[in-house]
Amino acid sequence: MDMFSVSVFEDFIYWSDRTHANGSIKRGSKDNATDSVPLRTGIGVQLKDIKVFNRDRQKGTNVCAVANGGCQQLCLYRGGGQRACACAHGMLAEDGAACREYAGYLLYSERTILKSIHLSDERNLNAPVQPFEDPEHMKNVIALAFDYRGGTSPGTPNRIFFSDIHFGNIQQINDDGSGRTTIVENVGSVEGLAYHRDWDTLYWTSYTTSTITRHTVDQTRLGAFERETVITMSGDDHPRAFVLDECQNLMFWTNWNEQHPSIMRAALSGANVLTLIEKDIRTPNGLAIDHRAEKLYFSDATLDKIERCEYDGSHRYVSRGRAGKRAAGGAMGRGRWQDACGSLSSCDCWPRPLSPAASCSQTESG
């Protein structure tokens, strides 16, 4: 026997034996330990010290032990009967105990999980919201869209929409982690997704069928669209990234046509299709809108650059060139993109100053 360490708790003795059964931990009575039982075997000769941890051995007092110290999420004991509240996700409210949501954050997909980072405070490593993970329903998440409800319906969860090309479907989940559901199935490889809030309608591109389709989330809504294809392209065309402007009744997408890559535009009904950019472009990956300045931003994975232009494709300007990595997706706020290696970056985009954007309501027009 090689009994390396021993610990006592209540009526039992616990010890480690590095030679018995290739390293084992045993338990025996304090009065007669000869009738011992092995708790774990096969640990190996690296087995060293053991200790018993149990709440009953901690005889001190802690303000966090009662009702979590009044903290909504984390209660941190500071000694001397003092505590500090903290938030694993979200920010500490003015009362110093509750946690409230951040007004905004950047959401990104890592295929099987959705994660978030802060928009501007890169020193804060705590995620703004809890990661979304569902191994049964999230296998290869690609495109994302968002329905922000906080401005008009306080207390109502925001909705996150995402495509999963493993299942070939589009799903939604509330940003508090509840309410996951599948909205539409058998959609192929959806790599571009956008949400029209006034119409409660999703638009998406299908790389496999070379189409752009729209579908109203609430099918009981008057005038709901049910998987209506608004754009059908040739087999050589592959619509990918997708954005829309509700107020201007416009949608934009990138086209991965191998011979003629481009950025295109049409009305939300699918009418008036135009090619905006077809020169000095190779692999248009990410696409984003600066709604207040009415400008498009797009990334080119082959030319390693991010450009901006007007809604008609004019006044092209390189915001970031030759970054050395392929930009895979973009989102407007400050100028943020994700490269193909998985890192997230940001830069200033210099939008021209405009009056605050007003909400818009509209009916469909061609």
C-alpha positions as MATLAB code, in Angstrom:
seq = 'MDMFSVSVFEDFIYWSDRTHANGSIKRGSKDNATDSVPLRTGIGVQLKDIKVFNRDRQKGTNVCAVANGGCQQLCLYRGGGQRACACAHGMLAEDGAACREYAGYLLYSERTILKSIHLSDERNLNAPVQPFEDPEHMKNVIALAFDYRGGTSPGTPNRIFFSDIHFGNIQQINDDGSGRTTIVENVGSVEGLAYHRDWDTLYWTSYTTSTITRHTVDQTRLGAFERETVITMSGDDHPRAFVLDECQNLMFWTNWNEQHPSIMRAALSGANVLTLIEKDIRTPNGLAIDHRAEKLYFSDATLDKIERCEYDGSHRYVSRGRAGKRAAGGAMGRGRWQDACGSLSSCDCWPRPLSPAASCSQTESG';
ca = [
       0.000    0.000    0.000;
       1.034    3.595   -0.610;
      -1.457    5.746    1.321;
      -0.401    9.228    0.235;
      -3.052   11.438    1.884;
      -6.014   11.246    4.256;
      -9.106   13.351    5.017;
     -11.859   13.040    7.640;
     -15.521   14.052    7.414;
     -18.306   13.088    9.811;
     -18.152    9.295   10.451;
     -15.699    8.403    7.701;
     -12.021    8.504    6.789;
     -11.027    9.028    3.147;
      -7.565    8.228    1.817;
      -5.643    7.786   -1.411;
      -3.703    4.614   -2.216;
      -1.417    4.880   -5.243;
      -0.706    1.141   -5.500;
      -4.142   -0.398   -5.005;
      -6.034   -0.934   -8.282;
      -3.638    1.379  -10.148;
      -4.398    4.329   -7.898;
      -7.575    4.449   -5.834;
      -9.528    6.556   -3.341;
     -11.094    4.627   -0.447;
     -13.527    5.293    2.366;
     -13.722    3.570    5.740;
     -15.288    3.997    9.166;
     -13.430    6.170   11.681;
     -13.762    3.371   14.250;
     -12.789    0.461   11.989;
     -11.355    1.302    8.586;
     -10.499   -2.295    7.700;
     -13.911   -2.693    6.087;
     -13.170   -0.029    3.459;
     -14.764    0.469    0.046;
     -13.081    1.939   -3.050;
     -14.787    5.101   -4.342;
     -12.663    5.446   -7.482;
     -10.003    3.183   -9.040;
      -7.617    3.355  -11.991;
      -6.620    6.975  -11.315;
      -2.906    6.215  -11.768;
       0.251    6.845   -9.767;
      -0.121   10.606  -10.276;
      -2.774   10.555   -7.531;
      -1.714   12.922   -4.735;
      -3.642   14.903   -2.113;
      -7.373   14.663   -1.361;
      -9.701   17.002    0.563;
     -13.393   16.914    1.462;
     -15.397   20.017    0.495;
     -18.779   20.445    2.167;
     -20.921   23.435    3.114;
     -21.213   22.177    6.712;
     -17.472   22.693    7.161;
     -17.834   26.425    6.470;
     -18.981   27.900    9.775;
     -18.642   31.578    8.876;
     -21.405   33.935    7.723;
     -21.791   35.390    4.256;
     -24.320   38.019    3.201;
     -24.527   36.304   -0.200;
     -25.922   33.163    1.442;
     -29.320   34.787    2.057;
     -31.400   35.520   -1.055;
     -28.178   35.832   -3.063;
     -27.425   39.037   -1.168;
     -30.254   40.780   -3.016;
     -28.342   40.484   -6.305;
     -30.119   39.429   -9.469;
     -27.180   37.491  -10.929;
     -23.803   37.405   -9.137;
     -23.148   38.171   -5.460;
     -19.456   38.722   -4.654;
     -18.527   38.593   -0.960;
     -16.057   41.330   -0.027;
     -15.549   40.496    3.649;
     -16.688   42.397    6.703;
     -20.334   41.691    5.927;
     -20.084   43.548    2.600;
     -20.994   42.361   -0.870;
     -20.945   43.640   -4.447;
     -23.392   42.648   -7.158;
     -22.241   41.904  -10.694;
     -23.718   40.683  -13.960;
     -22.484   37.721  -15.955;
     -24.403   39.162  -18.920;
     -25.972   42.595  -19.198;
     -24.992   45.664  -17.183;
     -25.526   46.533  -13.534;
     -28.592   48.728  -13.061;
     -28.662   51.985  -11.136;
     -29.827   50.240   -7.952;
     -26.563   48.278   -7.853;
     -28.377   44.934   -7.635;
     -30.431   44.279  -10.775;
     -29.074   43.644  -14.270;
     -30.402   45.312  -17.403;
     -29.901   44.639  -21.079;
     -27.424   46.488  -23.245;
     -29.029   48.748  -25.825;
     -26.972   47.093  -28.560;
     -24.343   44.473  -29.213;
     -22.746   42.572  -32.073;
     -23.999   39.034  -32.604;
     -22.009   36.470  -34.582;
     -22.266   32.779  -35.412;
     -19.711   30.035  -34.838;
     -21.698   27.396  -36.728;
     -23.097   25.587  -33.659;
     -23.375   28.547  -31.297;
     -24.310   32.241  -31.391;
     -22.096   34.589  -29.382;
     -21.979   38.324  -28.743;
     -19.399   41.028  -28.105;
     -19.649   44.686  -27.150;
     -19.924   47.240  -29.928;
     -17.146   49.510  -28.710;
     -15.698   48.359  -25.372;
     -13.178   45.719  -26.412;
     -11.798   45.608  -22.845;
     -15.063   44.178  -21.493;
     -14.700   40.433  -22.036;
     -18.091   39.534  -20.539;
     -20.522   38.740  -23.342;
     -23.467   41.204  -23.477;
     -25.917   38.292  -23.700;
     -25.656   34.639  -22.840;
     -24.471   32.474  -25.770;
     -27.196   30.641  -27.661;
     -26.429   26.948  -27.998;
     -28.731   24.087  -28.976;
     -26.850   21.000  -30.240;
     -30.066   19.394  -31.447;
     -31.181   22.309  -33.623;
     -27.995   24.276  -34.395;
     -25.493   22.421  -36.577;
     -24.256   24.942  -39.155;
     -25.665   28.424  -38.578;
     -24.790   30.875  -41.358;
     -27.055   33.915  -41.848;
     -28.470   36.116  -39.080;
     -31.262   38.695  -38.830;
     -32.702   40.598  -35.879;
     -36.046   42.018  -34.757;
     -35.413   44.710  -32.145;
     -38.579   45.161  -30.086;
     -37.203   47.034  -27.075;
     -37.951   50.460  -28.482;
     -41.700   49.945  -28.767;
     -42.518   47.060  -26.441;
     -40.413   47.180  -23.253;
     -40.103   43.787  -21.634;
     -40.799   41.960  -24.892;
     -37.828   39.815  -25.962;
     -36.052   40.713  -29.180;
     -36.063   38.010  -31.831;
     -33.059   36.496  -33.566;
     -33.543   34.748  -36.903;
     -30.931   32.403  -38.334;
     -30.456   29.932  -41.155;
     -28.934   26.503  -40.640;
     -27.640   24.967  -43.858;
     -27.242   21.557  -42.207;
     -31.012   21.313  -41.749;
     -31.881   23.589  -44.668;
     -34.214   25.679  -42.519;
     -34.711   29.110  -40.947;
     -35.311   29.330  -37.213;
     -35.971   31.993  -34.615;
     -35.097   32.362  -30.935;
     -35.750   35.136  -28.424;
     -32.683   36.955  -27.144;
     -33.419   35.667  -23.630;
     -32.889   32.128  -24.943;
     -36.570   31.166  -25.013;
     -38.991   30.477  -27.828;
     -36.806   28.618  -30.317;
     -38.903   27.502  -33.264;
     -38.501   26.588  -36.918;
     -40.158   29.117  -39.227;
     -39.662   27.504  -42.630;
     -37.996   24.316  -43.880;
     -36.476   22.986  -47.115;
     -34.962   26.324  -48.123;
     -31.578   25.026  -49.301;
     -28.383   26.926  -48.524;
     -29.571   30.287  -47.155;
     -26.547   32.575  -46.828;
     -28.315   35.942  -46.811;
     -31.196   36.839  -44.485;
     -32.997   40.084  -43.619;
     -36.109   41.022  -41.654;
     -38.753   43.568  -42.714;
     -40.210   44.786  -39.446;
     -43.314   46.582  -40.740;
     -44.386   43.497  -42.665;
     -43.055   40.932  -40.138;
     -41.466   39.274  -43.154;
     -38.165   37.510  -43.773;
     -36.288   37.810  -47.065;
     -33.549   35.338  -47.910;
     -31.204   34.284  -50.690;
     -30.738   30.643  -51.650;
     -27.328   29.821  -53.076;
     -28.548   26.415  -54.263;
     -31.706   27.532  -56.115;
     -30.444   30.994  -57.202;
     -33.559   32.675  -55.826;
     -34.670   35.370  -53.400;
     -37.758   34.492  -51.376;
     -39.926   36.202  -48.771;
     -42.101   34.694  -46.068;
     -44.175   36.342  -43.341;
     -43.327   35.035  -39.879;
     -46.899   35.310  -38.564;
     -48.909   33.485  -41.205;
     -52.211   34.633  -39.641;
     -51.365   38.235  -40.512;
     -53.552   39.884  -43.170;
     -51.768   39.820  -46.524;
     -49.067   37.425  -45.301;
     -46.531   36.191  -47.850;
     -46.077   32.419  -47.923;
     -42.721   31.440  -49.408;
     -43.119   33.802  -52.342;
     -40.159   33.810  -54.729;
     -39.565   37.405  -55.835;
     -36.312   36.935  -57.783;
     -35.301   33.941  -59.920;
     -31.823   34.065  -61.433;
     -29.908   31.835  -63.838;
     -28.075   28.720  -62.724;
     -24.765   30.585  -63.024;
     -25.921   33.214  -60.527;
     -25.589   32.651  -56.800;
     -27.192   35.365  -54.633;
     -25.465   35.451  -51.276;
     -25.342   38.379  -48.813;
     -28.613   40.306  -48.543;
     -29.857   43.566  -46.977;
     -32.985   45.673  -47.349;
     -34.126   49.234  -46.747;
     -37.760   49.334  -45.632;
     -38.177   53.079  -46.078;
     -36.799   53.118  -49.624;
     -38.573   49.870  -50.619;
     -35.255   48.453  -51.838;
     -33.288   45.248  -51.432;
     -29.629   44.645  -52.263;
     -27.636   41.436  -52.650;
     -24.263   40.141  -53.754;
     -24.053   37.764  -56.706;
     -21.381   35.082  -56.751;
     -21.574   34.534  -60.501;
     -18.177   33.035  -61.264;
     -17.792   34.908  -64.556;
     -19.668   38.102  -63.691;
     -19.698   38.790  -59.926;
     -21.755   41.806  -58.942;
     -23.838   43.706  -56.430;
     -27.475   44.032  -57.417;
     -30.606   45.923  -56.401;
     -34.365   45.596  -56.848;
     -37.642   46.737  -55.356;
     -38.921   44.581  -52.503;
     -41.505   43.128  -54.889;
     -38.695   41.879  -57.132;
     -39.288   44.513  -59.816;
     -36.707   46.828  -61.388;
     -33.647   44.602  -61.029;
     -30.419   46.553  -61.527;
     -26.738   45.666  -61.466;
     -25.019   48.343  -59.375;
     -21.404   47.162  -59.351;
     -19.737   44.734  -61.758;
     -16.231   46.163  -62.188;
     -13.263   45.762  -59.825;
     -15.116   43.125  -57.854;
     -14.311   39.416  -57.482;
     -15.921   37.709  -54.484;
     -18.463   40.020  -52.827;
     -19.001   38.414  -49.435;
     -20.441   40.720  -46.783;
     -23.029   43.448  -47.348;
     -24.386   46.067  -44.943;
     -26.434   49.279  -45.019;
     -25.807   52.554  -43.238;
     -29.479   53.520  -43.101;
     -28.969   57.078  -41.871;
     -26.408   57.936  -44.542;
     -28.068   55.726  -47.176;
     -24.843   54.020  -48.178;
     -23.884   50.438  -48.921;
     -20.806   48.754  -47.463;
     -19.503   45.531  -48.981;
     -16.508   43.263  -48.534;
     -14.559   41.433  -51.226;
     -12.974   38.167  -50.061;
     -10.537   37.956  -52.986;
      -9.454   41.598  -53.164;
      -9.297   41.854  -49.339;
     -11.106   45.161  -49.029;
     -14.243   46.821  -47.703;
     -15.868   49.502  -49.849;
     -18.776   51.865  -49.553;
     -20.953   53.377  -52.261;
     -24.260   55.127  -52.850;
     -27.491   53.203  -53.359;
     -27.002   53.514  -57.128;
     -23.441   52.120  -56.988;
     -21.739   55.478  -57.527;
     -19.013   57.167  -55.456;
     -17.165   53.994  -54.517;
     -14.679   54.468  -51.701;
     -12.330   51.917  -50.110;
     -12.917   52.057  -46.345;
     -10.383   49.338  -45.644;
      -8.066   47.689  -48.139;
      -5.772   44.701  -48.157;
      -6.424   43.705  -44.574;
      -4.697   40.398  -45.289;
      -7.703   38.266  -44.358;
     -10.954   37.527  -46.118;
     -13.937   39.474  -44.823;
     -16.876   37.080  -44.497;
     -19.688   39.239  -43.160;
     -20.495   42.802  -42.179;
     -22.818   44.872  -40.010;
     -23.239   48.621  -39.767;
     -22.930   50.700  -36.633;
     -19.316   51.667  -36.502;
     -17.933   49.473  -39.403;
     -17.612   45.909  -38.272;
     -16.826   42.743  -40.138;
     -15.855   39.143  -39.550;
     -13.020   37.593  -41.516;
     -12.865   33.999  -42.687;
     -10.444   33.135  -39.882;
     -13.116   33.988  -37.325;
     -11.806   37.267  -35.897;
     -13.944   40.390  -35.550;
     -12.662   43.879  -36.355;
     -13.961   47.434  -36.544;
     -13.137   50.813  -38.048;
     -14.737   54.239  -38.415;
     -16.939   54.621  -41.489;
     -17.443   58.414  -41.522;
     -21.151   58.623  -42.407;
     -22.317   62.097  -43.294;
     -24.308   63.709  -40.462;
     -28.056   63.513  -40.926;
     -31.054   64.111  -38.764;
     -32.088   61.074  -36.692;
     -33.720   58.428  -38.835;
     -37.481   58.435  -38.671;
     -39.528   55.280  -38.679;
     -41.318   54.553  -41.914;
     -44.457   52.757  -42.914;
     -45.198   51.783  -46.455;
     -47.177   49.676  -48.832;
     -45.468   47.547  -51.423;
     -44.656   49.179  -54.710;
     -42.761   48.060  -57.752;
];
